[in-house]
Amino acid sequence: MKRINLVLGLSVVAALSFTSCANPVEEPAGAGSSAKVEAPRYEADPELVAMLPQNLQDGGTLSVGVNPDVPPMKFTDAEGNITGLAPQLVQAAADLLGLDTEMELTDFDALIPGLESGRIDVVASIGDFKERQEKATFIDILNASTSILAAKSYQSDSVELSDLCGERIGYVKGTQQQGLLEDVSKGCVEDGKPEVQSTSYSDGGTSILAVTSGQADGTWIDTPPVLYNVSQNPETFKKIYTSPKPILYGTVFNKKDVKLQEAFRAALFKIVEKGDYAKLLEGYGVSDLALPDFPINGGGPANG
């Protein structure tokens, strides 16, 4: 069994990007207190190893860039170890390929440049958008979107955007939800209704705390952390809206590393075949977001 080297994270660091899949801090409610999701572990599969480039067929270490601030996709656990759905999936695939992995704590803005420079070999996961595909290759592992998280006591279990008139809705500064809420608010005013009382937050964790404290009626963030918080604290939170626009999360490679991409994708299919992909998603409460065909560069425009 190959040894996995985990870099300890001192804290979860806020990191914003230019889209709704913004990689803000969205710390799981009750982090460190929920049941640990065990990662599947395997012995090397000779057929998969043979798919690797020659320099990796005798073993090696993949340097994996991770910004551990989007639970359940990637975060630091109570012991400070990098974990989550994406790192565990990468570790499992590496096992099948006979490779070690070293998780590198990396700022979001340095992930793709790190791939291009060769400092890291793989990015655990980020949102797959056409703009990013110009610089890297994505193997998509999850079919997500954006959702509104509300307190369990919120008056409705499901809302349309037109129902947000007069409501206090948070969002993470710099995400596309800001513009969407502005458009919704304009529509409210045109219909003679009160505008949306939207509030920006520096990160998703702060926006979730605003819901918990009653300062906001809901917060519009990425769907995986919404589902995760609801699954971990069903008496505290509920999901009241999900955008119909899909956002794919992908594991990312240097465009030149074609053989590594092909071997990694084949390893993912083997994990599906063994039933462990479904178990991993179930453990993190995101079974509805499964993407077991693992498309390559399946994401659309960031603002399309």
KAGIJO-V765554 format. One record per residue. RES is the residue in three letters. OMEGA is omega in radians with two decimals (* if undefined). Layout:
# KAGIJO-V765554
RES:OMEGA ; RES:OMEGA
This chain:
# KAGIJO-V765554
MET:-3.14 ; LYS:-3.14 ; ARG:3.11 ; ILE:3.14 ; ASN:-3.14 ; LEU:3.06 ; VAL:-3.12 ; LEU:3.07 ; GLY:-3.14 ; LEU:3.13 ; SER:3.05 ; VAL:-3.01 ; VAL:3.13 ; ALA:3.09 ; ALA:-3.09 ; LEU:3.03 ; SER:-2.96 ; PHE:-3.05 ; THR:3.11 ; SER:3.09 ; CYS:-2.79 ; ALA:-3.09 ; ASN:3.01 ; PRO:3.02 ; VAL:3.06 ; GLU:-2.99 ; GLU:-3.12 ; PRO:3.08 ; ALA:-3.14 ; GLY:-3.13 ; ALA:3.13 ; GLY:-3.11 ; SER:-3.10 ; SER:-3.14 ; ALA:-3.12 ; LYS:3.09 ; VAL:-3.10 ; GLU:3.12 ; ALA:3.03 ; PRO:3.11 ; ARG:-3.03 ; TYR:2.87 ; GLU:-3.14 ; ALA:3.09 ; ASP:-3.06 ; PRO:-3.13 ; GLU:3.12 ; LEU:3.11 ; VAL:-3.11 ; ALA:3.12 ; MET:-3.08 ; LEU:2.98 ; PRO:-3.01 ; GLN:-3.06 ; ASN:3.12 ; LEU:-3.06 ; GLN:3.08 ; ASP:3.14 ; GLY:-3.12 ; GLY:-3.11 ; THR:3.03 ; LEU:3.04 ; SER:-3.02 ; VAL:3.10 ; GLY:-3.12 ; VAL:2.91 ; ASN:-2.91 ; PRO:-3.04 ; ASP:3.14 ; VAL:3.09 ; PRO:0.11 ; PRO:-3.09 ; MET:-3.09 ; LYS:-3.13 ; PHE:3.05 ; THR:-3.10 ; ASP:-3.07 ; ALA:3.11 ; GLU:3.14 ; GLY:3.14 ; ASN:3.05 ; ILE:-3.14 ; THR:-3.13 ; GLY:-3.06 ; LEU:-3.06 ; ALA:3.10 ; PRO:-3.13 ; GLN:3.10 ; LEU:3.09 ; VAL:3.12 ; GLN:-3.12 ; ALA:3.11 ; ALA:3.12 ; ALA:3.07 ; ASP:-3.10 ; LEU:-3.14 ; LEU:3.12 ; GLY:-3.08 ; LEU:2.93 ; ASP:2.98 ; THR:3.01 ; GLU:-3.12 ; MET:-3.09 ; GLU:3.07 ; LEU:-2.97 ; THR:3.03 ; ASP:-3.10 ; PHE:-3.07 ; ASP:-3.11 ; ALA:-3.04 ; LEU:-3.12 ; ILE:3.02 ; PRO:3.09 ; GLY:3.05 ; LEU:-3.08 ; GLU:-3.11 ; SER:-3.10 ; GLY:3.12 ; ARG:3.04 ; ILE:-3.10 ; ASP:-3.03 ; VAL:2.93 ; VAL:-3.04 ; ALA:3.08 ; SER:2.90 ; ILE:3.11 ; GLY:-3.13 ; ASP:3.11 ; PHE:-3.13 ; LYS:-3.10 ; GLU:-3.12 ; ARG:-3.13 ; GLN:3.08 ; GLU:-3.05 ; LYS:-3.05 ; ALA:3.11 ; THR:-3.11 ; PHE:2.88 ; ILE:-2.97 ; ASP:-3.03 ; ILE:-3.10 ; LEU:3.13 ; ASN:-3.03 ; ALA:3.14 ; SER:3.02 ; THR:-3.09 ; SER:3.06 ; ILE:3.08 ; LEU:3.13 ; ALA:3.06 ; ALA:3.13 ; LYS:-3.10 ; SER:-3.13 ; TYR:-2.94 ; GLN:-3.11 ; SER:3.07 ; ASP:-3.13 ; SER:-3.13 ; VAL:2.89 ; GLU:-3.12 ; LEU:3.13 ; SER:3.11 ; ASP:-3.08 ; LEU:3.13 ; CYS:3.13 ; GLY:-3.12 ; GLU:3.11 ; ARG:-3.03 ; ILE:3.11 ; GLY:3.05 ; TYR:3.11 ; VAL:-3.12 ; LYS:3.09 ; GLY:3.12 ; THR:-3.10 ; GLN:3.11 ; GLN:3.10 ; GLN:3.13 ; GLY:3.12 ; LEU:3.12 ; LEU:3.08 ; GLU:3.11 ; ASP:3.11 ; VAL:-3.11 ; SER:3.09 ; LYS:3.11 ; GLY:3.11 ; CYS:-3.12 ; VAL:3.13 ; GLU:3.14 ; ASP:3.12 ; GLY:3.13 ; LYS:3.11 ; PRO:-3.14 ; GLU:3.06 ; VAL:3.08 ; GLN:-3.07 ; SER:-3.13 ; THR:3.12 ; SER:3.08 ; TYR:-3.09 ; SER:-3.13 ; ASP:-3.08 ; GLY:3.13 ; GLY:3.12 ; THR:-3.14 ; SER:3.09 ; ILE:3.09 ; LEU:3.10 ; ALA:3.07 ; VAL:-3.12 ; THR:-3.09 ; SER:-3.12 ; GLY:3.11 ; GLN:3.11 ; ALA:3.07 ; ASP:3.13 ; GLY:3.05 ; THR:-3.06 ; TRP:-3.07 ; ILE:3.13 ; ASP:-3.07 ; THR:-3.11 ; PRO:3.10 ; PRO:3.06 ; VAL:-3.14 ; LEU:-3.13 ; TYR:3.13 ; ASN:3.11 ; VAL:-3.12 ; SER:-3.14 ; GLN:-3.07 ; ASN:-3.07 ; PRO:3.11 ; GLU:-3.10 ; THR:-3.01 ; PHE:2.94 ; LYS:3.09 ; LYS:-3.09 ; ILE:3.14 ; TYR:3.00 ; THR:3.13 ; SER:3.09 ; PRO:-3.13 ; LYS:3.14 ; PRO:3.00 ; ILE:-3.12 ; LEU:2.98 ; TYR:-3.13 ; GLY:2.90 ; THR:-2.86 ; VAL:-3.09 ; PHE:2.96 ; ASN:-3.08 ; LYS:-3.09 ; LYS:-3.03 ; ASP:-3.02 ; VAL:-3.12 ; LYS:3.10 ; LEU:3.10 ; GLN:-3.10 ; GLU:3.14 ; ALA:-3.13 ; PHE:-3.14 ; ARG:3.09 ; ALA:3.10 ; ALA:3.09 ; LEU:3.10 ; PHE:3.11 ; LYS:3.11 ; ILE:3.06 ; VAL:-3.12 ; GLU:-3.14 ; LYS:3.14 ; GLY:-3.04 ; ASP:3.04 ; TYR:3.13 ; ALA:3.14 ; LYS:-3.13 ; LEU:3.11 ; LEU:3.12 ; GLU:3.14 ; GLY:3.14 ; TYR:3.05 ; GLY:-3.09 ; VAL:-3.12 ; SER:-3.12 ; ASP:-3.08 ; LEU:-3.08 ; ALA:3.11 ; LEU:-2.97 ; PRO:3.05 ; ASP:3.02 ; PHE:-3.14 ; PRO:3.09 ; ILE:3.13 ; ASN:-3.09 ; GLY:-3.07 ; GLY:3.12 ; GLY:3.12 ; PRO:-3.10 ; ALA:-3.09 ; ASN:-3.11 ; GLY:*
